[in-house]
Amino acid sequence: MNANLAGEFKDTGSMLEPRYFHCAVTTELGVLVIAGSGGIELYNSLSQEWSARAVLPVARHTCGAVILRPGVVLVAGGSDAGNALRDAQLYDVAADCWRAASPLHTPRFGHTTTLLESGRVLVVGGNNLGPSGGQVQDSVELYDPLGDLWHRQGWLPVDAMNHTATLLPDANLLVVGGFSGRQNAALANAFIYDVASGQWAPVRPMPMPLMQHTATLLLDGRVLVAGGANEPFGPAQNHACIYDPAADSWELSEMCVPRKDHTATRLAAGQVLVVGASDISNPENARTAELYDPLSGQWVLTAQMPHGRFGHSASCLPTGEVLVAGGARPISHPAPVSGAEIYTLARVSHQGASTWAGVKPSR
């Protein structure tokens, strides 16, 4: 594969607290990093500084967070000291304050949380683990911000956690893969949730089962599913496949590096930046990043991070750069880290393909 790469990671100062398996949302004030520890923080891309914000009333990780409307963030579910949460909170960005929202019907972590075009929020699957045990969920809930109410929806056809949910251009939702407790296996299943009827329909399954993968909507309406594991506690995979909703078909591809618990971020020009990995057998993979070009279908390695990580967040900045924050080192007893870096894509070219030009740093 002929490639000419020019991308770089630059340190942007550490967060105030180490955290992993947290959430990150982009607000009008900057990138808000939530959970993964007790506090929340705001990154200002103009000053390149982190600042503490009002403490989340209930600490958690592996939760869901979405921007309900400008200046208001919903955080739902998650795990606190190994126990799944029903708790949901609303955060006012400008006022820097939290207030309780109605709780979920079912406590859960490892679920997906998706803002629909209607302004409502769909929560799918997860695990309701508590002191007396728990199980992987097939339950689905819809949050109505106008009434501050959660409504039960049609059951997912299979229980799933560590799956993905992607909002499609037609406003319906694609749910792919995950882990099923009933089957004690990773899933190849794919389903579409019809927002009008509130019901699920199976679509063509993936070529292989995956959990702990990523799913990214491409500019042309297809969905890139990348990495993950094909069994519980299994090794990271380099599988990638692209789902075409119009044809109900999958196209196989392969990343340069096996990954799970990584991030995949669509850049402004349409390429996808994939960062980090959980791969104890080869910890150096956690330092790597690669780019997928939907036009050529090629994967190319780009700059390496100074330190490997997984379970981090990756957020697009107004400059076109990507903020990579937190995560954990790929060691036998991972501990959260506070480091953060900015990725800048300057130029990537393929033989016979067009040049990608990213935004230069504003610093």
Secondary structure, DSSP 8 states (H G I E B T S, - for coil): --EEEEEEEEE----SS-B-S-EEEEETTEEEEE-SSS-EEEEETTTTEEEEE---SS--BS-EEEEEETTEEEEE--EETTEEB--EEEEETTTTEEEEE---SS-BBS-EEEE-TTS-EEEE--B--BTTB--B---EEEEETTTTEEEE----SS--BS-EEEE-TTS-EEEE--EETTTTEEB--EEEEETTTTEEEEE---SS-BBS-EEEE-TTS-EEEE--BSSTT---EEEEEEEETTTTEEEEEEEEEEESS-EEEE-TTS-EEEE----TTSGGGGG-EEEEETTTTEEEE----SS--BS-EEEE-TTS-EEEE--B-SSSS--BB--EEEEEEEEEEETTS-EEE------
